[in-house]
Amino acid sequence: MKAVVQRVLSASVTVDEVVVGALGSPGLLVYLGVTHDDGPDDATWLARKIWDLRILRDERSASEVGAPLLVVSQFTLYGDARKGRRPTWQAAAPGAVSEPLYDAFCAALSHLGAHVERGVFGADMQVESVNDGPVTLLLDR
């Protein structure tokens, strides 16, 4: 399981011209990718890791300040472009595997006390964000 975590001042996800998830205050934008051998323990571990990361202003974590999170599924995090000009997606888990783990990740964050906004799994999404810092981390479990 991989996540790209960005500290943002604001962020939103639009599907079919409708905003489906948005952060109106500073928080974290999380792009989540799932591979074939990921499981519920990976989702729980990564949720806790992100919730407790001290990457907000004044070295605070989202858990300390109650910052919201916007979580967007992104299978392209497992894209491989080492050969040729066309990436392969073989390392990305299919929707039947990755969607339940995406849901488990969001549920784990909510269980920790996070306010979680979401994209729409598998949809063509437009993501807008205003990065803060900028601060961007790649986490891999």
Phi and psi in degrees as GROMACS dihedral restraints (atoms count N, CA, C in turn):
[ dihedral_restraints ]
;  ai    aj    ak    al  type     phi  dphi    fc
    3     4     5     6     1  -124.9    20    10
    4     5     6     7     1   148.8    20    10
    6     7     8     9     1  -140.5    20    10
    7     8     9    10     1   137.2    20    10
    9    10    11    12     1  -102.6    20    10
   10    11    12    13     1   121.6    20    10
   12    13    14    15     1  -115.4    20    10
   13    14    15    16     1   124.5    20    10
   15    16    17    18     1  -121.5    20    10
   16    17    18    19     1   133.5    20    10
   18    19    20    21     1   -78.5    20    10
   19    20    21    22     1   125.8    20    10
   21    22    23    24     1  -130.2    20    10
   22    23    24    25     1   152.9    20    10
   24    25    26    27     1   -83.3    20    10
   25    26    27    28     1   -32.0    20    10
   27    28    29    30     1  -160.6    20    10
   28    29    30    31     1   158.9    20    10
   30    31    32    33     1  -162.0    20    10
   31    32    33    34     1   153.5    20    10
   33    34    35    36     1  -152.6    20    10
   34    35    36    37     1   157.5    20    10
   36    37    38    39     1  -125.9    20    10
   37    38    39    40     1   129.8    20    10
   39    40    41    42     1  -118.6    20    10
   40    41    42    43     1   136.1    20    10
   42    43    44    45     1  -129.5    20    10
   43    44    45    46     1   125.4    20    10
   45    46    47    48     1    51.2    20    10
   46    47    48    49     1    44.9    20    10
   48    49    50    51     1    66.1    20    10
   49    50    51    52     1    16.4    20    10
   51    52    53    54     1  -119.1    20    10
   52    53    54    55     1   127.5    20    10
   54    55    56    57     1   -71.8    20    10
   55    56    57    58     1   119.1    20    10
   57    58    59    60     1  -103.6    20    10
   58    59    60    61     1   -15.5    20    10
   60    61    62    63     1  -159.1    20    10
   61    62    63    64     1   139.8    20    10
   63    64    65    66     1  -155.9    20    10
   64    65    66    67     1   147.8    20    10
   66    67    68    69     1  -112.5    20    10
   67    68    69    70     1   117.3    20    10
   69    70    71    72     1   -93.4    20    10
   70    71    72    73     1    -2.9    20    10
   72    73    74    75     1  -135.2    20    10
   73    74    75    76     1   166.3    20    10
   75    76    77    78     1   -56.4    20    10
   76    77    78    79     1   140.5    20    10
   78    79    80    81     1  -172.4    20    10
   79    80    81    82     1  -149.4    20    10
   81    82    83    84     1  -125.3    20    10
   82    83    84    85     1   134.6    20    10
   84    85    86    87     1  -101.9    20    10
   85    86    87    88     1   123.8    20    10
   87    88    89    90     1  -120.0    20    10
   88    89    90    91     1   120.2    20    10
   90    91    92    93     1   -97.1    20    10
   91    92    93    94     1   125.4    20    10
   93    94    95    96     1  -117.7    20    10
   94    95    96    97     1   127.7    20    10
   96    97    98    99     1  -119.2    20    10
   97    98    99   100     1   144.2    20    10
   99   100   101   102     1  -123.8    20    10
  100   101   102   103     1   137.7    20    10
  102   103   104   105     1  -112.3    20    10
  103   104   105   106     1   175.5    20    10
  105   106   107   108     1   -59.7    20    10
  106   107   108   109     1   -37.7    20    10
  108   109   110   111     1   -97.5    20    10
  109   110   111   112     1    13.9    20    10
  111   112   113   114     1   -75.2    20    10
  112   113   114   115     1   153.2    20    10
  114   115   116   117     1  -143.6    20    10
  115   116   117   118     1  -177.7    20    10
  117   118   119   120     1   -57.3    20    10
  118   119   120   121     1   -35.0    20    10
  120   121   122   123     1   -63.2    20    10
  121   122   123   124     1   -36.2    20    10
  123   124   125   126     1   -65.5    20    10
  124   125   126   127     1   -41.1    20    10
  126   127   128   129     1   -63.8    20    10
  127   128   129   130     1   -43.3    20    10
  129   130   131   132     1   -66.2    20    10
  130   131   132   133     1   -44.4    20    10
  132   133   134   135     1   -61.7    20    10
  133   134   135   136     1   -46.6    20    10
  135   136   137   138     1   -67.7    20    10
  136   137   138   139     1   -37.1    20    10
  138   139   140   141     1   -60.7    20    10
  139   140   141   142     1   -47.2    20    10
  141   142   143   144     1   -62.4    20    10
  142   143   144   145     1   -43.1    20    10
  144   145   146   147     1   -59.1    20    10
  145   146   147   148     1   -47.8    20    10
  147   148   149   150     1   -68.3    20    10
  148   149   150   151     1   -42.5    20    10
  150   151   152   153     1   -59.9    20    10
  151   152   153   154     1   -34.3    20    10
  153   154   155   156     1   -98.5    20    10
  154   155   156   157     1    -1.8    20    10
  156   157   158   159     1   -62.9    20    10
  157   158   159   160     1   131.3    20    10
  159   160   161   162     1   -92.2    20    10
  160   161   162   163     1    70.9    20    10
  162   163   164   165     1  -119.1    20    10
  163   164   165   166     1     2.7    20    10
  165   166   167   168     1   -83.7    20    10
  166   167   168   169     1   174.0    20    10
  168   169   170   171     1   -53.0    20    10
  169   170   171   172     1   146.6    20    10
  171   172   173   174     1    60.1    20    10
  172   173   174   175     1    30.5    20    10
  174   175   176   177     1    54.2    20    10
  175   176   177   178     1    42.7    20    10
  177   178   179   180     1  -103.6    20    10
  178   179   180   181     1   157.5    20    10
  180   181   182   183     1  -101.6    20    10
  181   182   183   184     1   164.0    20    10
  183   184   185   186     1   -59.9    20    10
  184   185   186   187     1   -36.5    20    10
  186   187   188   189     1   -65.6    20    10
  187   188   189   190     1   -32.8    20    10
  189   190   191   192     1   -73.5    20    10
  190   191   192   193     1   -35.2    20    10
  192   193   194   195     1  -110.1    20    10
  193   194   195   196     1    -1.3    20    10
  195   196   197   198     1    69.4    20    10
  196   197   198   199     1    32.1    20    10
  198   199   200   201     1   -69.8    20    10
  199   200   201   202     1   140.7    20    10
  201   202   203   204     1   -77.5    20    10
  202   203   204   205     1   161.9    20    10
  204   205   206   207     1  -128.6    20    10
  205   206   207   208     1   140.5    20    10
  207   208   209   210     1  -113.1    20    10
  208   209   210   211     1   118.5    20    10
  210   211   212   213     1  -110.3    20    10
  211   212   213   214     1   125.9    20    10
  213   214   215   216     1  -123.7    20    10
  214   215   216   217     1   125.5    20    10
  216   217   218   219     1   -71.2    20    10
  217   218   219   220     1   139.1    20    10
  219   220   221   222     1  -150.3    20    10
  220   221   222   223     1    92.5    20    10
  222   223   224   225     1   -64.2    20    10
  223   224   225   226     1   -21.6    20    10
  225   226   227   228     1   -67.3    20    10
  226   227   228   229     1   -10.9    20    10
  228   229   230   231     1   -63.0    20    10
  229   230   231   232     1   -21.3    20    10
  231   232   233   234     1  -101.9    20    10
  232   233   234   235     1    18.8    20    10
  234   235   236   237     1   -71.4    20    10
  235   236   237   238     1   146.3    20    10
  237   238   239   240     1  -122.6    20    10
  238   239   240   241     1   114.1    20    10
  240   241   242   243     1  -116.3    20    10
  241   242   243   244     1    25.6    20    10
  243   244   245   246     1   -69.6    20    10
  244   245   246   247     1   -30.3    20    10
  246   247   248   249     1  -113.5    20    10
  247   248   249   250     1   139.4    20    10
  249   250   251   252     1    65.0    20    10
  250   251   252   253     1  -159.5    20    10
  252   253   254   255     1  -112.6    20    10
  253   254   255   256     1    -1.4    20    10
  255   256   257   258     1  -117.9    20    10
  256   257   258   259     1   116.9    20    10
  258   259   260   261     1   -66.5    20    10
  259   260   261   262     1   153.7    20    10
  261   262   263   264     1  -106.9    20    10
  262   263   264   265     1   155.4    20    10
  264   265   266   267     1  -119.2    20    10
  265   266   267   268     1    21.6    20    10
  267   268   269   270     1   -61.3    20    10
  268   269   270   271     1   -29.7    20    10
  270   271   272   273     1   -78.8    20    10
  271   272   273   274     1   -15.1    20    10
  273   274   275   276     1   -79.8    20    10
  274   275   276   277     1   134.6    20    10
  276   277   278   279     1   -70.7    20    10
  277   278   279   280     1   147.4    20    10
  279   280   281   282     1   -67.9    20    10
  280   281   282   283     1   163.0    20    10
  282   283   284   285     1   -54.2    20    10
  283   284   285   286     1   -35.6    20    10
  285   286   287   288     1   -63.2    20    10
  286   287   288   289     1   -26.7    20    10
  288   289   290   291     1   -92.6    20    10
  289   290   291   292     1   -45.4    20    10
  291   292   293   294     1   -78.7    20    10
  292   293   294   295     1   -32.7    20    10
  294   295   296   297     1   -63.0    20    10
  295   296   297   298     1   -46.0    20    10
  297   298   299   300     1   -61.3    20    10
  298   299   300   301     1   -32.9    20    10
  300   301   302   303     1   -75.4    20    10
  301   302   303   304     1   -34.0    20    10
  303   304   305   306     1   -60.3    20    10
  304   305   306   307     1   -47.1    20    10
  306   307   308   309     1   -61.1    20    10
  307   308   309   310     1   -41.5    20    10
  309   310   311   312     1   -64.4    20    10
  310   311   312   313     1   -39.1    20    10
  312   313   314   315     1   -62.5    20    10
  313   314   315   316     1   -48.1    20    10
  315   316   317   318     1   -63.0    20    10
  316   317   318   319     1   -40.3    20    10
  318   319   320   321     1   -65.2    20    10
  319   320   321   322     1   -38.8    20    10
  321   322   323   324     1   -64.2    20    10
  322   323   324   325     1   -40.7    20    10
  324   325   326   327     1   -62.8    20    10
  325   326   327   328     1   -45.3    20    10
  327   328   329   330     1   -61.0    20    10
  328   329   330   331     1   -41.4    20    10
  330   331   332   333     1   -61.5    20    10
  331   332   333   334     1   -31.9    20    10
  333   334   335   336     1   -75.4    20    10
  334   335   336   337     1   -11.7    20    10
  336   337   338   339     1   110.5    20    10
  337   338   339   340     1     5.3    20    10
  339   340   341   342     1   -78.1    20    10
  340   341   342   343     1   146.1    20    10
  342   343   344   345     1   -87.4    20    10
  343   344   345   346     1   115.8    20    10
  345   346   347   348     1  -114.5    20    10
  346   347   348   349     1   123.0    20    10
  348   349   350   351     1  -101.5    20    10
  349   350   351   352     1   154.1    20    10
  351   352   353   354     1  -135.8    20    10
  352   353   354   355     1   155.1    20    10
  354   355   356   357     1   -83.8    20    10
  355   356   357   358     1  -166.4    20    10
  357   358   359   360     1  -113.4    20    10
  358   359   360   361     1   117.3    20    10
  360   361   362   363     1   -56.5    20    10
  361   362   363   364     1   129.1    20    10
  363   364   365   366     1    78.3    20    10
  364   365   366   367     1    -3.1    20    10
  366   367   368   369     1   -83.7    20    10
  367   368   369   370     1   160.3    20    10
  369   370   371   372     1   -80.8    20    10
  370   371   372   373     1   109.3    20    10
  372   373   374   375     1  -114.1    20    10
  373   374   375   376     1   147.3    20    10
  375   376   377   378     1  -109.5    20    10
  376   377   378   379     1   122.5    20    10
  378   379   380   381     1  -111.2    20    10
  379   380   381   382     1   127.8    20    10
  381   382   383   384     1  -117.8    20    10
  382   383   384   385     1   141.4    20    10
  384   385   386   387     1  -153.3    20    10
  385   386   387   388     1   153.3    20    10
  387   388   389   390     1  -115.4    20    10
  388   389   390   391     1   103.7    20    10
  390   391   392   393     1   -69.0    20    10
  391   392   393   394     1   147.6    20    10
  393   394   395   396     1  -115.0    20    10
  394   395   396   397     1   112.8    20    10
  396   397   398   399     1   124.0    20    10
  397   398   399   400     1   -66.0    20    10
  399   400   401   402     1   -74.4    20    10
  400   401   402   403     1   147.8    20    10
  402   403   404   405     1  -124.7    20    10
  403   404   405   406     1   119.7    20    10
  405   406   407   408     1  -139.2    20    10
  406   407   408   409     1   129.2    20    10
  408   409   410   411     1  -124.7    20    10
  409   410   411   412     1   146.6    20    10
  411   412   413   414     1  -108.5    20    10
  412   413   414   415     1   120.8    20    10
  414   415   416   417     1  -113.0    20    10
  415   416   417   418     1   138.1    20    10
  417   418   419   420     1  -132.7    20    10
  418   419   420   421     1   130.5    20    10
